[in-house]
Each structure stands twice: as C-alpha cells, then as structure tokens.
Amino acid sequence: MEYYDIVSETCGFDSALAKRLGFAEIFTINKDVAAIGTGHKQPKVPGRGIAFGRDTQQLISLVKGGAGAVSITGSFIDEKLMEAIASNDSILCMPMSAITASTGIERSKNIFRMRRLFRKASKMKIRVAFVSMAKTPRHMNSYMQLIELAKLLGADERYARYSISKINGEFK
C-alpha cells in the first residue's frame, strides 16, 4: 500500500526523507496542491485545491465553488460548513501539526476539539484526510505516526490507513 502526506509550503524536505518516513510521495502546499482562501494565492496547480481559513462563509463559498478539500483552522464545528462539505463530496483535512507542534494544555485542547470534529465528520459521512501539514521537516510524521495520531482522534486502524493511502492519494 502506498501512503501520501501533505505538508506546508515552508517545509523544506528532500525526497530521501519522504522515503525514510515511508511515503510514496509527499505533496507540498502551493507546489503540488493549490491553497485556496485567505492569504493564499490561487496558483494553477493540477488537481484539487485545499481551502484554508477561519471565516465560515468564505469556506462555504470555496467549497461550493469546487474546493476539493477543507482544512479547518482551530478545529471548530459549524453545521452549515459541515453540510456544505458533505453535499459537495469534499474532503476534511485534519492537520496533525495541531497536535505535534503544540505543547501542554494547548495540545490537550487540540486533541479534544479534533476528536469532536472527527466524530461529527464520521456521522455525516464526510471523508477525512489525516495529514501532517508540517511547517518544518522536524514536525513531519512517518505514515505509522499518522496512523497512530488518527487512532488517537477516534479513527480505527483500517480507516486511518485508507485515509493516508487512498484519500491523500487523490491529491496526486
């Protein structure tokens, strides 16, 4: 099975590191995958883009406009946004950097919020992609670490592997 990850545009990693972490390919935002939303240019990148932002109305309009995925900053749950994601067959990206790059009580809060968000997405039959979204190579995860982080948020191992291989592979 081939595994894929998505990292931030600031993450300067080499292909040897990607292989050592067990990934067939790691996609970089604004290089391999388009970032859409506040503060991001809309580059011409083949494939589906990921909508970023905190403004719910903007995210809803981006999803209805064809954004293939949404990364919700802050792990908030908004019913209208979740319904838009579900009805447009978009993917909900859950950045594991919210867990791995935070410390102490902030990390605990992020795990709690992300667990609630995953539970809601599962009930609504929204496909969830677990991605590292690392800003530096130091915060990158192996595919096994992503699986374990997904299990921490409530995914079973089968779904975690499916997410990291099939769903993340759609960004090719």
TORKOL-455557 format. One record per atom (N, C-alpha, C): residue number from 0; residue in one letter; atom name; x, y, z. Coordinates in steps of 0.001 Angstrom, whole numbers. Atoms other than C-alpha are relative to their C-alpha. Example, Ala and Ser with C-alpha at 12.3 -4.5 7.8 and 13.67 -1.06 7.14 Angstrom:
SITE pos code site      px      py      pz
SITE   0    A    N     890   -1190       0
SITE   0    A   CA   12300   -4500    7800
SITE   0    A    C     900    1200       0
SITE   1    S    N    -820   -1190     -60
SITE   1    S   CA   13670   -1060    7140
SITE   1    S    C    -770    1090     730
***
This chain:
SITE pos code site      px      py      pz
SITE   0    M    N     843   -1168       0
SITE   0    M   CA       0       0       0
SITE   0    M    C     894    1239       0
SITE   1    E    N    -767   -1248      53
SITE   1    E   CA    1320    3455    -878
SITE   1    E    C    -657    1058     878
SITE   2    Y    N     492   -1033    -900
SITE   2    Y   CA     998    6289    1636
SITE   2    Y    C     445    1368    -491
SITE   3    Y    N    -257   -1366     447
SITE   3    Y   CA     858   10042     968
SITE   3    Y    C    -232     961    1150
SITE   4    D    N     162   -1034   -1020
SITE   4    D   CA    1162   13166    3095
SITE   4    D    C     -18    1359    -677
SITE   5    I    N       6   -1378     483
SITE   5    I   CA     669   16905    2653
SITE   5    I    C     681     853    1062
SITE   6    V    N    -716    -876    -924
SITE   6    V   CA    3000   19495    4191
SITE   6    V    C    -154    1453    -445
SITE   7    S    N      69   -1436     261
SITE   7    S   CA    3090   23285    4392
SITE   7    S    C    1049     401   -1022
SITE   8    E    N    -939    -479    1019
SITE   8    E   CA    4841   25304    1713
SITE   8    E    C    1354     391     588
SITE   9    T    N   -1261    -376    -635
SITE   9    T   CA    7530   26277    4260
SITE   9    T    C     852   -1202     390
SITE  10    C    N    -712    1211    -405
SITE  10    C   CA    8547   22658    4909
SITE  10    C    C     985    -397   -1093
SITE  11    G    N   -1023     343     986
SITE  11    G   CA   11817   22134    3074
SITE  11    G    C     571   -1374     268
SITE  12    F    N    -474    1373    -197
SITE  12    F   CA   12271   18366    2965
SITE  12    F    C     553    -523   -1319
SITE  13    D    N    -514     610    1230
SITE  13    D   CA   14128   16175     495
SITE  13    D    C    -709   -1337    -236
SITE  14    S    N     717    1224     358
SITE  14    S   CA   12799   13109   -1307
SITE  14    S    C     516   -1217     779
SITE  15    A    N    -538    1112    -791
SITE  15    A   CA   15114   10823     688
SITE  15    A    C    -718     -91    1345
SITE  16    L    N     733      -5   -1271
SITE  16    L   CA   13356   11886    3896
SITE  16    L    C   -1396    -572    -200
SITE  17    A    N    1332     524     289
SITE  17    A   CA    9970   11136    2308
SITE  17    A    C      32   -1526     -59
SITE  18    K    N    -128    1457     110
SITE  18    K   CA   11134    7593    1511
SITE  18    K    C     274    -629    1365
SITE  19    R    N    -306     520   -1335
SITE  19    R   CA   12579    7092    5011
SITE  19    R    C   -1227      12     901
SITE  20    L    N    1227     -72    -799
SITE  20    L   CA    9219    8143    6505
SITE  20    L    C   -1062    -974    -496
SITE  21    G    N     893    1025     504
SITE  21    G   CA    7514    5505    4354
SITE  21    G    C   -1056     478    -989
SITE  22    F    N     985    -544     931
SITE  22    F   CA    5641    7722    1884
SITE  22    F    C     419    -214   -1445
SITE  23    A    N    -260      79    1428
SITE  23    A   CA    5347    7143   -1829
SITE  23    A    C     244    1403    -536
SITE  24    E    N    -149   -1391     413
SITE  24    E   CA    5013   10902   -2206
SITE  24    E    C    -532     912    1104
SITE  25    I    N     481   -1034    -918
SITE  25    I   CA    4639   13994     -37
SITE  25    I    C    -290    1234    -833
SITE  26    F    N     422   -1159     773
SITE  26    F   CA    2697   16889   -1535
SITE  26    F    C     214    1274     807
SITE  27    T    N    -248   -1288    -643
SITE  27    T   CA    3631   20488    -756
SITE  27    T    C   -1074     985    -433
SITE  28    I    N    1006   -1029     282
SITE  28    I   CA    1012   23232    -498
SITE  28    I    C     622    1053    -920
SITE  29    N    N    -366   -1007    1005
SITE  29    N   CA    1242   25732   -3397
SITE  29    N    C    1099    -450    -953
SITE  30    K    N    -916     571     985
SITE  30    K   CA    3667   23466   -5221
SITE  30    K    C    -706   -1154    -711
SITE  31    D    N     694    1163     542
SITE  31    D   CA    1766   20215   -5675
SITE  31    D    C   -1521      95     162
SITE  32    V    N    1418    -149    -315
SITE  32    V   CA   -1607   21162   -4168
SITE  32    V    C    -293    1483     184
SITE  33    A    N     352   -1415    -100
SITE  33    A   CA   -3297   24551   -4523
SITE  33    A    C    -583     319    1368
SITE  34    A    N     591    -522   -1226
SITE  34    A   CA   -4053   26512   -1358
SITE  34    A    C    -975    1091    -401
SITE  35    I    N    1028    -952     364
SITE  35    I   CA   -7279   28457   -1641
SITE  35    I    C    -503     660    1274
SITE  36    G    N     580    -681   -1149
SITE  36    G   CA   -8528   31115     760
SITE  36    G    C     814    1189     458
SITE  37    T    N    -601   -1191    -557
SITE  37    T   CA   -7422   33962    2961
SITE  37    T    C    1513     -84      43
SITE  38    G    N   -1454     -81     -57
SITE  38    G   CA   -3808   34954    2486
SITE  38    G    C     722    -924    -958
SITE  39    H    N    -630     915     939
SITE  39    H   CA   -3167   32357    -213
SITE  39    H    C    -311     424   -1428
SITE  40    K    N     214    -204    1425
SITE  40    K   CA   -2694   32957   -3888
SITE  40    K    C    -677   -1256    -532
SITE  41    Q    N     614    1168     601
SITE  41    Q   CA   -4556   30631   -6170
SITE  41    Q    C     822    -436   -1199
SITE  42    P    N    -867     410    1103
SITE  42    P   CA   -1764   29044   -8225
SITE  42    P    C    -689   -1032    -884
SITE  43    K    N     542     986     931
SITE  43    K   CA   -2502   26913  -11251
SITE  43    K    C     736   -1315     233
SITE  44    V    N    -575    1292    -350
SITE  44    V   CA   -1746   23516   -9788
SITE  44    V    C    -984   -1071    -434
SITE  45    P    N     936    1048     378
SITE  45    P   CA   -3207   20358  -11287
SITE  45    P    C    -567    -693    1235
SITE  46    G    N     630     678   -1124
SITE  46    G   CA   -5621   18510   -9036
SITE  46    G    C    -908     932     766
SITE  47    R    N     961    -747    -793
SITE  47    R   CA   -7959   19703   -6363
SITE  47    R    C     707     812    1067
SITE  48    G    N    -609    -868    -993
SITE  48    G   CA   -7177   22554   -4014
SITE  48    G    C    -574    -214    1388
SITE  49    I    N     429      58   -1392
SITE  49    I   CA   -7460   22812    -241
SITE  49    I    C    -343    1417     435
SITE  50    A    N     439   -1298    -498
SITE  50    A   CA   -9448   25717    1214
SITE  50    A    C     448     148    1452
SITE  51    F    N    -459    -302   -1351
SITE  51    F   CA   -7930   27317    4325
SITE  51    F    C    -714    1247     491
SITE  52    G    N     538   -1237    -550
SITE  52    G   CA   -9343   29931    6668
SITE  52    G    C    -807    -211    1254
SITE  53    R    N     820      11   -1203
SITE  53    R   CA  -11358   30830    9723
SITE  53    R    C   -1407     522    -269
SITE  54    D    N    1289    -587     333
SITE  54    D   CA  -14238   32649    8018
SITE  54    D    C    -908   -1070    -597
SITE  55    T    N     896    1071     414
SITE  55    T   CA  -17084   30149    7745
SITE  55    T    C    -664     282   -1341
SITE  56    Q    N     694    -325    1252
SITE  56    Q   CA  -18942   31977    4962
SITE  56    Q    C     939    -125   -1195
SITE  57    Q    N    -967     115    1088
SITE  57    Q   CA  -15797   32193    2845
SITE  57    Q    C     290   -1473    -303
SITE  58    L    N    -261    1422     204
SITE  58    L   CA  -15075   28483    3379
SITE  58    L    C   -1169    -683    -705
SITE  59    I    N    1177     581     647
SITE  59    I   CA  -18645   27577    2406
SITE  59    I    C      -8     356   -1487
SITE  60    S    N      -1    -402    1417
SITE  60    S   CA  -18371   29605    -818
SITE  60    S    C    1129    -684    -768
SITE  61    L    N   -1107     703     664
SITE  61    L   CA  -14979   27999   -1611
SITE  61    L    C    -354   -1466    -261
SITE  62    V    N     411    1392     173
SITE  62    V   CA  -16416   24516   -1086
SITE  62    V    C   -1020     -99   -1131
SITE  63    K    N    1008      14    1064
SITE  63    K   CA  -19423   25288   -3286
SITE  63    K    C     614     368   -1344
SITE  64    G    N    -691    -378    1226
SITE  64    G   CA  -17001   26781   -5827
SITE  64    G    C     926   -1071    -537
SITE  65    G    N    -774    1106     538
SITE  65    G   CA  -15200   23466   -6218
SITE  65    G    C    1250    -386     760
SITE  66    A    N   -1163     420    -797
SITE  66    A   CA  -12542   23257   -3493
SITE  66    A    C    -181   -1467     362
SITE  67    G    N      93    1435    -240
SITE  67    G   CA  -11806   19563   -3172
SITE  67    G    C     158    -387    1449
SITE  68    A    N    -246     316   -1402
SITE  68    A   CA  -10815   19754     467
SITE  68    A    C     -38    1278     820
SITE  69    V    N      34   -1122    -928
SITE  69    V   CA  -11108   21993    3519
SITE  69    V    C     843    -360    1205
SITE  70    S    N    -761     157   -1233
SITE  70    S   CA   -8628   22399    6353
SITE  70    S    C    -535    1049     963
SITE  71    I    N     632    -925    -935
SITE  71    I   CA  -10471   23921    9288
SITE  71    I    C     998     383    1072
SITE  72    T    N    -934    -509   -1000
SITE  72    T   CA   -8176   26084   11388
SITE  72    T    C    -744     159    1323
SITE  73    G    N     609    -129   -1313
SITE  73    G   CA   -8973   25839   15072
SITE  73    G    C    -949   -1134     345
SITE  74    S    N     819    1189    -232
SITE  74    S   CA  -10989   22611   14707
SITE  74    S    C   -1402     314     505
SITE  75    F    N    1361    -335    -404
SITE  75    F   CA  -14328   24365   15166
SITE  75    F    C    -995    -809    -823
SITE  76    I    N    1045     732     716
SITE  76    I   CA  -17577   22689   14159
SITE  76    I    C   -1111     983    -328
SITE  77    D    N    1091    -845     452
SITE  77    D   CA  -20025   24716   12100
SITE  77    D    C    -916    -876    -860
SITE  78    E    N     953     878     683
SITE  78    E   CA  -23152   22871   10944
SITE  78    E    C    -111     298   -1494
SITE  79    K    N     179    -354    1406
SITE  79    K   CA  -23563   24807    7682
SITE  79    K    C    1239    -369    -822
SITE  80    L    N   -1232     360     700
SITE  80    L   CA  -19922   24302    6729
SITE  80    L    C     101   -1512    -162
SITE  81    M    N     -65    1462      66
SITE  81    M   CA  -20056   20596    7546
SITE  81    M    C    -999    -533   -1033
SITE  82    E    N     985     413     993
SITE  82    E   CA  -23229   20255    5446
SITE  82    E    C     494     300   -1416
SITE  83    A    N    -546    -347    1320
SITE  83    A   CA  -21525   22055    2530
SITE  83    A    C    1093    -987    -410
SITE  84    I    N   -1063     970     284
SITE  84    I   CA  -18524   19724    2783
SITE  84    I    C    -611   -1334    -405
SITE  85    A    N     643    1285     287
SITE  85    A   CA  -20788   16667    2841
SITE  85    A    C    -720      17   -1347
SITE  86    S    N     803     -31    1227
SITE  86    S   CA  -23056   17776     -11
SITE  86    S    C     852     185   -1255
SITE  87    N    N    -878    -184    1157
SITE  87    N   CA  -20126   18697   -2300
SITE  87    N    C    1056   -1083    -103
SITE  88    D    N    -949    1112     -17
SITE  88    D   CA  -18225   15468   -1555
SITE  88    D    C    1445     485     120
SITE  89    S    N   -1349    -493    -271
SITE  89    S   CA  -15246   17471    -347
SITE  89    S    C     623    -832    1109
SITE  90    I    N    -757     727   -1015
SITE  90    I   CA  -12592   16101    1969
SITE  90    I    C     307     957    1143
SITE  91    L    N    -395    -786   -1166
SITE  91    L   CA  -11995   17375    5500
SITE  91    L    C    1426    -388     363
SITE  92    C    N   -1399     261    -362
SITE  92    C   CA   -8231   17666    6095
SITE  92    C    C     205     328    1470
SITE  93    M    N    -294    -217   -1410
SITE  93    M   CA   -7185   17273    9708
SITE  93    M    C    1514      78     156
SITE  94    P    N   -1455    -165    -125
SITE  94    P   CA   -3690   18737   10191
SITE  94    P    C     521    -476    1356
SITE  95    M    N    -555     559   -1227
SITE  95    M   CA   -1796   16671   12748
SITE  95    M    C    1028     914     653
SITE  96    S    N    -931    -958    -600
SITE  96    S   CA     608   19570   13272
SITE  96    S    C    -641     732    1165
SITE  97    A    N     685    -610   -1136
SITE  97    A   CA   -2049   20969   15618
SITE  97    A    C     272    -776    1282
SITE  98    I    N    -334     824   -1166
SITE  98    I   CA   -1124   18084   17911
SITE  98    I    C    1510     -44     211
SITE  99    T    N   -1441     239    -139
SITE  99    T   CA    2562   17531   17195
SITE  99    T    C     813    1268     226
SITE 100    A    N    -768   -1238    -151
SITE 100    A   CA    3645   21188   17138
SITE 100    A    C    -460     826    1199
SITE 101    S    N     465    -730   -1176
SITE 101    S   CA    1748   22247   20265
SITE 101    S    C     483    -715    1264
SITE 102    T    N    -461     585   -1257
SITE 102    T   CA    2541   21617   23920
SITE 102    T    C   -1035     213    1098
SITE 103    G    N     785    -173   -1210
SITE 103    G   CA     833   21207   27276
SITE 103    G    C   -1498      12    -197
SITE 104    I    N    1455     -87      21
SITE 104    I   CA   -2755   22267   27723
SITE 104    I    C    -527     306   -1401
SITE 105    E    N     411    -298    1386
SITE 105    E   CA   -2911   23607   24140
SITE 105    E    C    -126   -1297    -799
SITE 106    R    N      62    1288     697
SITE 106    R   CA   -2160   20117   22827
SITE 106    R    C   -1235    -790     432
SITE 107    S    N    1182     707    -505
SITE 107    S   CA   -4862   18604   25063
SITE 107    S    C   -1285     572    -587
SITE 108    K    N    1179    -647     584
SITE 108    K   CA   -7416   21145   23819
SITE 108    K    C    -131    -345   -1476
SITE 109    N    N      31     329    1428
SITE 109    N   CA   -6470   20470   20196
SITE 109    N    C    -459   -1435    -231
SITE 110    I    N     417    1397     127
SITE 110    I   CA   -6865   16713   20656
SITE 110    I    C   -1502    -114     258
SITE 111    F    N    1425      30    -333
SITE 111    F   CA  -10279   17233   22289
SITE 111    F    C    -843     549   -1150
SITE 112    R    N     763    -631    1091
SITE 112    R   CA  -11502   19577   19528
SITE 112    R    C      40    -843   -1277
SITE 113    M    N    -140     787    1226
SITE 113    M   CA  -10143   17441   16697
SITE 113    M    C    -755   -1327     108
SITE 114    R    N     748    1241    -222
SITE 114    R   CA  -11690   14306   18207
SITE 114    R    C   -1497     249    -230
SITE 115    R    N    1409    -363     208
SITE 115    R   CA  -15101   16034   18301
SITE 115    R    C    -286     251   -1483
SITE 116    L    N     160    -294    1420
SITE 116    L   CA  -14624   17254   14720
SITE 116    L    C      -9   -1295    -817
SITE 117    F    N     -30    1278     714
SITE 117    F   CA  -13709   13752   13505
SITE 117    F    C   -1283    -786     234
SITE 118    R    N    1238     712    -324
SITE 118    R   CA  -16710   12243   15291
SITE 118    R    C   -1170     564    -805
SITE 119    K    N    1072    -656     757
SITE 119    K   CA  -19053   14797   13663
SITE 119    K    C     120    -327   -1489
SITE 120    A    N    -223     307    1418
SITE 120    A   CA  -17500   14234   10228
SITE 120    A    C    -377   -1449    -308
SITE 121    S    N     330    1408     196
SITE 121    S   CA  -17872   10463   10609
SITE 121    S    C   -1508    -217     -43
SITE 122    K    N    1457     126     -30
SITE 122    K   CA  -21551   10789   11491
SITE 122    K    C    -628     538   -1279
SITE 123    M    N     543    -615    1210
SITE 123    M   CA  -22097   12970    8419
SITE 123    M    C     546    -651   -1269
SITE 124    K    N    -586     730    1141
SITE 124    K   CA  -20180   10510    6164
SITE 124    K    C     933     869    -837
SITE 125    I    N    -996    -850     662
SITE 125    I   CA  -17527   13129    5327
SITE 125    I    C    1325    -754      10
SITE 126    R    N   -1315     643      64
SITE 126    R   CA  -14225   11692    4128
SITE 126    R    C    1019     909     695
SITE 127    V    N    -991    -745    -770
SITE 127    V   CA  -11395   12750    6430
SITE 127    V    C    1397    -430    -411
SITE 128    A    N   -1396     256     338
SITE 128    A   CA   -7755   13059    5385
SITE 128    A    C     865     417    1179
SITE 129    F    N    -941    -314   -1081
SITE 129    F   CA   -5162   12881    8142
SITE 129    F    C    1331     356    -645
SITE 130    V    N   -1231    -495     621
SITE 130    V   CA   -2182   14979    7035
SITE 130    V    C     856     678    1064
SITE 131    S    N    -859    -628   -1008
SITE 131    S   CA     853   16259    8920
SITE 131    S    C     -57    1515     -98
SITE 132    M    N      -3   -1446     230
SITE 132    M   CA     735   19768    7378
SITE 132    M    C    1164     656     762
SITE 133    A    N   -1185    -459    -726
SITE 133    A   CA    4216   20165    8909
SITE 133    A    C     584    1249    -638
SITE 134    K    N    -624   -1230     483
SITE 134    K   CA    5876   23558    8638
SITE 134    K    C    1509    -157    -150
SITE 135    T    N   -1431     285      88
SITE 135    T   CA    9393   22149    9094
SITE 135    T    C     197   -1522     -66
SITE 136    P    N    -258    1448      33
SITE 136    P   CA   10971   18727    8473
SITE 136    P    C     -32    -632    1395
SITE 137    R    N      -5     504   -1373
SITE 137    R   CA   11272   18373   12253
SITE 137    R    C   -1397    -430     461
SITE 138    H    N    1368     317    -407
SITE 138    H   CA    7470   18246   12588
SITE 138    H    C    -682   -1010    -923
SITE 139    M    N     582     999     895
SITE 139    M   CA    6957   15680    9831
SITE 139    M    C    -207   -1311     749
SITE 140    N    N     315    1281    -619
SITE 140    N   CA    5471   12306   10748
SITE 140    N    C     197   -1124   -1010
SITE 141    S    N     -18    1175     869
SITE 141    S   CA    6001    8838    9356
SITE 141    S    C   -1451    -430    -210
SITE 142    Y    N    1371     454     230
SITE 142    Y   CA    2967    7058    7964
SITE 142    Y    C    -532    -747    1221
SITE 143    M    N     435     708   -1210
SITE 143    M   CA    2859    4895   11116
SITE 143    M    C    -413     988    1092
SITE 144    Q    N     371   -1012    -983
SITE 144    Q   CA    2808    8006   13316
SITE 144    Q    C   -1346     639    -362
SITE 145    L    N    1289    -557     417
SITE 145    L   CA     -55    9464   11245
SITE 145    L    C   -1139    -964     320
SITE 146    I    N    1025     994    -325
SITE 146    I   CA   -1987    6227   11704
SITE 146    I    C    -315      37    1490
SITE 147    E    N     217     -34   -1449
SITE 147    E   CA   -1487    6342   15466
SITE 147    E    C    -673    1299     446
SITE 148    L    N     658   -1274    -334
SITE 148    L   CA   -2468   10036   15624
SITE 148    L    C   -1474     -40    -415
SITE 149    A    N    1390     139     439
SITE 149    A   CA   -5618    9250   13631
SITE 149    A    C    -784    -872     982
SITE 150    K    N     650     857    -993
SITE 150    K   CA   -6427    6463   16111
SITE 150    K    C    -243     771    1301
SITE 151    L    N     175    -849   -1181
SITE 151    L   CA   -5936    8977   18946
SITE 151    L    C   -1260     864    -130
SITE 152    L    N    1168    -846     246
SITE 152    L   CA   -8693   11064   17337
SITE 152    L    C   -1285    -802    -188
SITE 153    G    N    1204     823      63
SITE 153    G   CA  -11085    8121   17140
SITE 153    G    C    -148    -848   -1243
SITE 154    A    N      79     828    1212
SITE 154    A   CA  -10391    6535   13748
SITE 154    A    C     483   -1408     325
SITE 155    D    N    -551    1338    -156
SITE 155    D   CA   -9956    2799   13588
SITE 155    D    C    1172    -139    -971
SITE 156    E    N   -1221     134     796
SITE 156    E   CA   -6758    1495   12010
SITE 156    E    C    -293    -143   -1492
SITE 157    R    N     356     198    1404
SITE 157    R   CA   -8467     446    8768
SITE 157    R    C    -311    1339    -666
SITE 158    Y    N     339   -1301     586
SITE 158    Y   CA   -9908    3925    8183
SITE 158    Y    C    1227     908     -58
SITE 159    A    N   -1211    -824     -11
SITE 159    A   CA   -6627    5618    9162
SITE 159    A    C     895    -354   -1186
SITE 160    R    N    -820     431    1148
SITE 160    R   CA   -4719    3552    6586
SITE 160    R    C    -650     407   -1321
SITE 161    Y    N     738    -408    1199
SITE 161    Y   CA   -7427    4216    3972
SITE 161    Y    C     174    1501    -246
SITE 162    S    N    -136   -1456     117
SITE 162    S   CA   -7204    7953    4666
SITE 162    S    C    1376     400    -513
SITE 163    I    N   -1369    -395     341
SITE 163    I   CA   -3448    8160    4372
SITE 163    I    C     432    -556   -1357
SITE 164    S    N    -366     552    1308
SITE 164    S   CA   -3300    5977    1258
SITE 164    S    C    -965     472   -1092
SITE 165    K    N     965    -290    1072
SITE 165    K   CA   -6493    6396    -817
SITE 165    K    C    -421    1467     -47
SITE 166    I    N     496   -1383       0
SITE 166    I   CA   -7852    9786     269
SITE 166    I    C    1126     983    -291
SITE 167    N    N   -1125    -912     256
SITE 167    N   CA   -4478   11550     425
SITE 167    N    C     559    -202   -1400
SITE 168    G    N    -459     268    1355
SITE 168    G   CA   -3579    9886   -2879
SITE 168    G    C    -798     730   -1062
SITE 169    E    N     818    -762     945
SITE 169    E   CA   -6406   11838   -4538
SITE 169    E    C     602    1352    -335
SITE 170    F    N    -623   -1311     255
SITE 170    F   CA   -4233   14962   -4336
SITE 170    F    C    1087     -87   -1051
SITE 171    K    N   -1002     197    1058
SITE 171    K   CA   -1905   13480   -6994
SITE 171    K    C    -311     837   -1198
***
